[in-house]
Amino acid sequence: MLINDFFSLKEVKQSNHTIDAVVSFDENHSIFDGHFEGFPVVPGVCMMQLIKEIMEQVLHRSFRLSKASSMKFMTVIDPRQNSEVLANIEYGINGEDTVDFEAKLYSGETTFFKLKAHLV
């Protein structure tokens, strides 16, 4: 939905139920026209969606977010200052259909977003 449009994956590494990715934003994307004019920020719903899409890409299946037990927006992502951010996802597969995970978007010492959720 947003991958290869609003954002792209520059690099993805997976090992031992951990995914690390470099995410690059299209700072000229039309989403930023209304969010917000003159001060573009990555919308929170887009942060959640990109985590889901990274997991779908790596695990080769579609998911639906069924529960978010914790969601923290720590600071805004301005694509002019942070055109690339890092994503870290630690996950566990429960049965055939469900995945629990903790994810964060960050750059250096700055954490932008944290999410603890359940996918089906």
N, CA and C atoms as an extended XYZ file, in Angstrom:
360
Properties=species:S:1:pos:R:3:atomname:S:1:resname:S:1:resid:I:1 pbc="F F F"
N         0.816       -1.184        0.000 N   MET     1
C         0.000        0.000        0.000 CA  MET     1
C         0.866        1.257        0.000 C   MET     1
N         1.835        1.339        0.918 N   LEU     2
C         2.728        2.505        0.973 CA  LEU     2
C         4.139        2.186        0.474 C   LEU     2
N         4.494        0.903        0.509 N   ILE     3
C         5.852        0.518        0.118 CA  ILE     3
C         6.065        0.815       -1.368 C   ILE     3
N         7.239        1.294       -1.679 N   ASN     4
C         7.628        1.695       -3.033 CA  ASN     4
C         6.787        2.852       -3.569 C   ASN     4
N         6.211        3.610       -2.654 N   ASP     5
C         5.461        4.816       -3.006 CA  ASP     5
C         5.797        5.894       -1.978 C   ASP     5
N         5.215        5.796       -0.810 N   PHE     6
C         5.504        6.739        0.273 CA  PHE     6
C         6.887        6.470        0.886 C   PHE     6
N         7.228        5.189        0.989 N   PHE     7
C         8.539        4.822        1.508 CA  PHE     7
C         9.096        3.657        0.707 C   PHE     7
N        10.407        3.480        0.791 N   SER     8
C        11.050        2.312        0.190 CA  SER     8
C        12.018        1.727        1.192 C   SER     8
N        12.332        0.466        0.986 N   LEU     9
C        13.283       -0.224        1.857 CA  LEU     9
C        14.632       -0.243        1.174 C   LEU     9
N        15.610        0.390        1.812 N   LYS    10
C        16.961        0.444        1.264 CA  LYS    10
C        17.731       -0.829        1.589 C   LYS    10
N        17.457       -1.369        2.765 N   GLU    11
C        18.191       -2.544        3.233 CA  GLU    11
C        17.316       -3.261        4.253 C   GLU    11
N        17.283       -4.591        4.179 N   VAL    12
C        16.522       -5.383        5.138 CA  VAL    12
C        17.370       -6.582        5.542 C   VAL    12
N        17.478       -6.784        6.855 N   LYS    13
C        18.197       -7.949        7.386 CA  LYS    13
C        17.272       -8.659        8.364 C   LYS    13
N        17.252       -9.993        8.277 N   GLN    14
C        16.441      -10.791        9.183 CA  GLN    14
C        17.302      -11.878        9.801 C   GLN    14
N        17.187      -12.031       11.128 N   SER    15
C        17.853      -13.137       11.807 CA  SER    15
C        17.212      -13.354       13.171 C   SER    15
N        17.011      -14.607       13.524 N   ASN    16
C        16.504      -14.976       14.850 CA  ASN    16
C        15.304      -14.141       15.298 C   ASN    16
N        14.291      -14.058       14.472 N   HIS    17
C        13.048      -13.338       14.793 CA  HIS    17
C        13.268      -11.843       15.016 C   HIS    17
N        14.271      -11.299       14.349 N   THR    18
C        14.541       -9.862       14.383 CA  THR    18
C        14.673       -9.366       12.947 C   THR    18
N        14.036       -8.239       12.688 N   ILE    19
C        14.142       -7.584       11.382 CA  ILE    19
C        14.732       -6.203       11.604 C   ILE    19
N        15.754       -5.870       10.847 N   ASP    20
C        16.331       -4.528       10.846 CA  ASP    20
C        16.263       -4.011        9.414 C   ASP    20
N        15.751       -2.799        9.264 N   ALA    21
C        15.578       -2.237        7.921 CA  ALA    21
C        15.940       -0.766        7.900 C   ALA    21
N        16.400       -0.324        6.741 N   VAL    22
C        16.605        1.098        6.482 CA  VAL    22
C        15.441        1.547        5.614 C   VAL    22
N        14.686        2.518        6.123 N   VAL    23
C        13.486        3.017        5.458 CA  VAL    23
C        13.782        4.413        4.912 C   VAL    23
N        13.463        4.613        3.639 N   SER    24
C        13.667        5.904        2.992 CA  SER    24
C        12.314        6.477        2.601 C   SER    24
N        12.050        7.717        3.005 N   PHE    25
C        10.782        8.381        2.688 CA  PHE    25
C        10.914        9.200        1.424 C   PHE    25
N         9.821        9.268        0.652 N   ASP    26
C         9.735       10.169       -0.492 CA  ASP    26
C         9.273       11.513        0.047 C   ASP    26
N        10.208       12.414        0.294 N   GLU    27
C         9.863       13.690        0.920 CA  GLU    27
C         8.984       14.572        0.044 C   GLU    27
N         8.808       14.208       -1.226 N   ASN    28
C         7.928       14.963       -2.118 CA  ASN    28
C         6.562       14.316       -2.288 C   ASN    28
N         6.275       13.288       -1.496 N   HIS    29
C         4.997       12.579       -1.615 CA  HIS    29
C         3.836       13.502       -1.235 C   HIS    29
N         2.696       13.305       -1.873 N   SER    30
C         1.529       14.163       -1.646 CA  SER    30
C         0.976       14.072       -0.222 C   SER    30
N         1.275       13.026        0.517 N   ILE    31
C         0.840       12.938        1.918 CA  ILE    31
C         1.330       14.157        2.696 C   ILE    31
N         2.529       14.618        2.374 N   PHE    32
C         3.104       15.741        3.113 CA  PHE    32
C         2.461       17.088        2.767 C   PHE    32
N         1.704       17.141        1.667 N   ASP    33
C         1.012       18.392        1.319 CA  ASP    33
C         0.015       18.796        2.399 C   ASP    33
N        -0.634       17.821        3.001 N   GLY    34
C        -1.626       18.133        4.019 CA  GLY    34
C        -1.206       17.762        5.418 C   GLY    34
N         0.019       17.315        5.573 N   HIS    35
C         0.467       16.848        6.902 CA  HIS    35
C         1.903       17.290        7.153 C   HIS    35
N         2.229       18.440        7.374 N   PHE    36
C         1.464       19.672        7.373 CA  PHE    36
C         2.147       20.654        6.439 C   PHE    36
N         1.401       21.519        5.803 N   GLU    37
C         1.958       22.458        4.840 CA  GLU    37
C         3.050       23.305        5.490 C   GLU    37
N         4.219       23.294        4.890 N   GLY    38
C         5.347       24.061        5.409 CA  GLY    38
C         6.116       23.360        6.523 C   GLY    38
N         5.529       22.322        7.111 N   PHE    39
C         6.197       21.560        8.172 CA  PHE    39
C         5.785       20.095        8.024 C   PHE    39
N         6.354       19.391        7.028 N   PRO    40
C         5.937       18.017        6.780 CA  PRO    40
C         6.371       17.075        7.903 C   PRO    40
N         5.455       16.199        8.290 N   VAL    41
C         5.778       15.141        9.258 CA  VAL    41
C         5.141       13.847        8.773 C   VAL    41
N         5.791       12.728        9.092 N   VAL    42
C         5.262       11.414        8.747 CA  VAL    42
C         4.062       11.144        9.662 C   VAL    42
N         2.877       10.914        9.088 N   PRO    43
C         1.706       10.632        9.919 CA  PRO    43
C         1.879        9.355       10.738 C   PRO    43
N         1.332        9.360       11.931 N   GLY    44
C         1.429        8.199       12.813 CA  GLY    44
C         0.868        6.938       12.190 C   GLY    44
N        -0.256        7.046       11.499 N   VAL    45
C        -0.853        5.869       10.873 CA  VAL    45
C         0.076        5.292        9.804 C   VAL    45
N         0.863        6.136        9.155 N   CYS    46
C         1.832        5.665        8.161 CA  CYS    46
C         2.989        4.927        8.837 C   CYS    46
N         3.372        5.361       10.034 N   MET    47
C         4.416        4.646       10.779 CA  MET    47
C         3.947        3.230       11.111 C   MET    47
N         2.702        3.108       11.580 N   MET    48
C         2.159        1.785       11.891 CA  MET    48
C         2.086        0.928       10.629 C   MET    48
N         1.606        1.512        9.547 N   GLN    49
C         1.451        0.769        8.297 CA  GLN    49
C         2.804        0.302        7.752 C   GLN    49
N         3.824        1.131        7.843 N   LEU    50
C         5.113        0.710        7.279 CA  LEU    50
C         5.709       -0.440        8.071 C   LEU    50
N         5.495       -0.489        9.391 N   ILE    51
C         5.958       -1.639       10.177 CA  ILE    51
C         5.245       -2.902        9.700 C   ILE    51
N         3.932       -2.817        9.528 N   LYS    52
C         3.148       -3.959        9.041 CA  LYS    52
C         3.642       -4.408        7.664 C   LYS    52
N         3.887       -3.459        6.781 N   GLU    53
C         4.319       -3.809        5.428 CA  GLU    53
C         5.725       -4.406        5.405 C   GLU    53
N         6.598       -3.960        6.277 N   ILE    54
C         7.932       -4.586        6.376 CA  ILE    54
C         7.771       -6.041        6.795 C   ILE    54
N         6.924       -6.290        7.788 N   MET    55
C         6.718       -7.671        8.240 CA  MET    55
C         6.106       -8.530        7.135 C   MET    55
N         5.167       -7.981        6.381 N   GLU    56
C         4.575       -8.725        5.273 CA  GLU    56
C         5.625       -9.061        4.220 C   GLU    56
N         6.486       -8.114        3.931 N   GLN    57
C         7.539       -8.316        2.931 CA  GLN    57
C         8.505       -9.422        3.372 C   GLN    57
N         8.933       -9.364        4.619 N   VAL    58
C         9.927      -10.319        5.118 CA  VAL    58
C         9.323      -11.706        5.348 C   VAL    58
N         8.100      -11.756        5.884 N   LEU    59
C         7.480      -13.043        6.219 CA  LEU    59
C         6.624      -13.610        5.085 C   LEU    59
N         6.526      -12.869        3.981 N   HIS    60
C         5.845      -13.335        2.762 CA  HIS    60
C         4.393      -13.735        2.995 C   HIS    60
N         3.657      -12.872        3.710 N   ARG    61
C         2.226      -13.101        3.897 CA  ARG    61
C         1.538      -11.796        4.281 C   ARG    61
N         0.239      -11.761        4.100 N   SER    62
C        -0.546      -10.586        4.461 CA  SER    62
C        -0.960      -10.668        5.921 C   SER    62
N        -1.048       -9.502        6.561 N   PHE    63
C        -1.450       -9.433        7.959 CA  PHE    63
C        -2.518       -8.373        8.148 C   PHE    63
N        -3.200       -8.488        9.286 N   ARG    64
C        -4.114       -7.462        9.772 CA  ARG    64
C        -3.714       -7.180       11.210 C   ARG    64
N        -3.591       -5.926       11.556 N   LEU    65
C        -3.283       -5.545       12.934 CA  LEU    65
C        -4.534       -5.789       13.768 C   LEU    65
N        -4.448       -6.693       14.733 N   SER    66
C        -5.636       -7.017       15.520 CA  SER    66
C        -5.622       -6.383       16.903 C   SER    66
N        -4.432       -6.042       17.396 N   LYS    67
C        -4.354       -5.456       18.730 CA  LYS    67
C        -3.028       -4.709       18.864 C   LYS    67
N        -3.106       -3.508       19.413 N   ALA    68
C        -1.901       -2.745       19.746 CA  ALA    68
C        -1.935       -2.512       21.254 C   ALA    68
N        -1.070       -3.201       21.969 N   SER    69
C        -1.081       -3.072       23.430 CA  SER    69
C        -0.331       -1.839       23.903 C   SER    69
N         0.573       -1.343       23.069 N   SER    70
C         1.324       -0.136       23.413 CA  SER    70
C         1.757        0.561       22.129 C   SER    70
N         1.507        1.865       22.068 N   MET    71
C         1.890        2.653       20.902 CA  MET    71
C         2.348        4.021       21.410 C   MET    71
N         3.600        4.369       21.108 N   LYS    72
C         4.138        5.637       21.591 CA  LYS    72
C         4.754        6.412       20.438 C   LYS    72
N         4.266        7.626       20.256 N   PHE    73
C         4.840        8.539       19.272 CA  PHE    73
C         5.746        9.478       20.057 C   PHE    73
N         7.049        9.269       19.960 N   MET    74
C         8.022        9.958       20.797 CA  MET    74
C         8.372       11.352       20.261 C   MET    74
N         8.561       11.448       18.964 N   THR    75
C         8.874       12.718       18.315 CA  THR    75
C         8.544       12.586       16.832 C   THR    75
N         8.311       13.712       16.165 N   VAL    76
C         7.911       13.673       14.761 CA  VAL    76
C         9.099       13.306       13.873 C   VAL    76
N         8.755       12.722       12.732 N   ILE    77
C         9.753       12.471       11.690 CA  ILE    77
C         9.527       13.515       10.602 C   ILE    77
N        10.453       14.431       10.468 N   ASP    78
C        10.433       15.428        9.402 CA  ASP    78
C        11.271       14.847        8.263 C   ASP    78
N        10.653       14.519        7.124 N   PRO    79
C        11.399       13.870        6.046 CA  PRO    79
C        12.508       14.731        5.453 C   PRO    79
N        12.473       16.041        5.710 N   ARG    80
C        13.555       16.908        5.216 CA  ARG    80
C        14.806       16.726        6.057 C   ARG    80
N        14.631       16.404        7.333 N   GLN    81
C        15.770       16.193        8.237 CA  GLN    81
C        16.124       14.720        8.388 C   GLN    81
N        15.126       13.849        8.242 N   ASN    82
C        15.328       12.408        8.393 CA  ASN    82
C        14.692       11.694        7.208 C   ASN    82
N        15.326       11.789        6.050 N   SER    83
C        14.782       11.125        4.873 CA  SER    83
C        14.941        9.611        4.980 C   SER    83
N        15.845        9.170        5.846 N   GLU    84
C        16.008        7.748        6.139 CA  GLU    84
C        15.951        7.534        7.643 C   GLU    84
N        15.237        6.482        8.051 N   VAL    85
C        15.206        6.071        9.448 CA  VAL    85
C        15.432        4.570        9.496 C   VAL    85
N        15.722        4.081       10.678 N   LEU    86
C        15.919        2.652       10.882 CA  LEU    86
C        14.685        2.064       11.538 C   LEU    86
N        14.356        0.844       11.146 N   ALA    87
C        13.260        0.102       11.766 CA  ALA    87
C        13.858       -1.144       12.397 C   ALA    87
N        13.434       -1.433       13.620 N   ASN    88
C        13.833       -2.651       14.310 CA  ASN    88
C        12.559       -3.334       14.783 C   ASN    88
N        12.395       -4.602       14.420 N   ILE    89
C        11.205       -5.368       14.775 CA  ILE    89
C        11.653       -6.699       15.368 C   ILE    89
N        11.195       -6.992       16.566 N   GLU    90
C        11.428       -8.298       17.192 CA  GLU    90
C        10.084       -8.978       17.287 C   GLU    90
N         9.991      -10.211       16.769 N   TYR    91
C         8.691      -10.855       16.674 CA  TYR    91
C         8.748      -12.319       17.100 C   TYR    91
N         7.588      -12.825       17.444 N   GLY    92
C         7.411      -14.233       17.756 CA  GLY    92
C         6.175      -14.732       17.042 C   GLY    92
N         6.276      -15.917       16.468 N   ILE    93
C         5.156      -16.505       15.750 CA  ILE    93
C         4.425      -17.437       16.708 C   ILE    93
N         3.129      -17.200       16.859 N   ASN    94
C         2.289      -17.987       17.764 CA  ASN    94
C         1.315      -18.818       16.938 C   ASN    94
N         1.558      -20.095       16.856 N   GLY    95
C         0.694      -20.933       16.034 CA  GLY    95
C         0.913      -20.643       14.569 C   GLY    95
N        -0.101      -20.936       13.769 N   GLU    96
C         0.019      -20.746       12.322 CA  GLU    96
C        -0.366      -19.345       11.866 C   GLU    96
N        -1.196      -18.671       12.663 N   ASP    97
C        -1.826      -17.469       12.143 CA  ASP    97
C        -1.467      -16.164       12.828 C   ASP    97
N        -0.789      -16.174       13.947 N   THR    98
C        -0.603      -14.940       14.696 CA  THR    98
C         0.877      -14.626       14.946 C   THR    98
N         1.153      -13.333       15.014 N   VAL    99
C         2.510      -12.855       15.270 CA  VAL    99
C         2.426      -11.726       16.298 C   VAL    99
N         3.190      -11.848       17.379 N   ASP   100
C         3.346      -10.766       18.347 CA  ASP   100
C         4.675      -10.090       18.051 C   ASP   100
N         4.723       -8.763       18.191 N   PHE   101
C         5.968       -8.078       17.884 CA  PHE   101
C         6.117       -6.782       18.674 C   PHE   101
N         7.359       -6.351       18.771 N   GLU   102
C         7.715       -5.025       19.278 CA  GLU   102
C         8.553       -4.376       18.203 C   GLU   102
N         8.242       -3.114       17.895 N   ALA   103
C         8.945       -2.420       16.818 CA  ALA   103
C         9.271       -0.998       17.237 C   ALA   103
N        10.312       -0.463       16.600 N   LYS   104
C        10.616        0.951       16.797 CA  LYS   104
C        11.188        1.522       15.515 C   LYS   104
N        10.948        2.814       15.330 N   LEU   105
C        11.578        3.597       14.271 CA  LEU   105
C        12.504        4.571       14.961 C   LEU   105
N        13.736        4.661       14.480 N   TYR   106
C        14.718        5.497       15.164 CA  TYR   106
C        15.807        5.946       14.203 C   TYR   106
N        16.596        6.893       14.682 N   SER   107
C        17.787        7.350       13.976 CA  SER   107
C        18.784        7.774       15.040 C   SER   107
N        19.912        7.103       15.100 N   GLY   108
C        20.906        7.401       16.128 CA  GLY   108
C        20.308        7.227       17.509 C   GLY   108
N        20.399        8.259       18.325 N   GLU   109
C        19.874        8.220       19.691 CA  GLU   109
C        18.401        8.609       19.768 C   GLU   109
N        17.816        9.035       18.653 N   THR   110
C        16.428        9.502       18.642 CA  THR   110
C        15.484        8.374       18.258 C   THR   110
N        14.532        8.079       19.142 N   THR   111
C        13.470        7.119       18.847 CA  THR   111
C        12.220        7.922       18.501 C   THR   111
N        11.642        7.636       17.328 N   PHE   112
C        10.471        8.351       16.857 CA  PHE   112
C         9.172        7.667       17.278 C   PHE   112
N         9.179        6.328       17.260 N   PHE   113
C         7.932        5.587       17.394 CA  PHE   113
C         8.220        4.206       17.970 C   PHE   113
N         7.352        3.757       18.887 N   LYS   114
C         7.429        2.411       19.440 CA  LYS   114
C         6.048        1.776       19.347 C   LYS   114
N         6.019        0.504       19.010 N   LEU   115
C         4.754       -0.210       18.871 CA  LEU   115
C         4.916       -1.640       19.368 C   LEU   115
N         3.990       -2.045       20.205 N   LYS   116
C         3.892       -3.425       20.678 CA  LYS   116
C         2.520       -3.896       20.234 C   LYS   116
N         2.459       -4.936       19.370 N   ALA   117
C         1.168       -5.279       18.774 CA  ALA   117
C         1.089       -6.759       18.406 C   ALA   117
N        -0.084       -7.102       17.855 N   HIS   118
C        -0.431       -8.458       17.505 CA  HIS   118
C        -1.010       -8.453       16.095 C   HIS   118
N        -0.480       -9.281       15.219 N   LEU   119
C        -0.961       -9.401       13.852 CA  LEU   119
C        -1.615      -10.761       13.626 C   LEU   119
N        -2.630      -10.766       12.795 N   VAL   120
C        -3.249      -12.038       12.385 CA  VAL   120
C        -3.307      -12.081       10.877 C   VAL   120
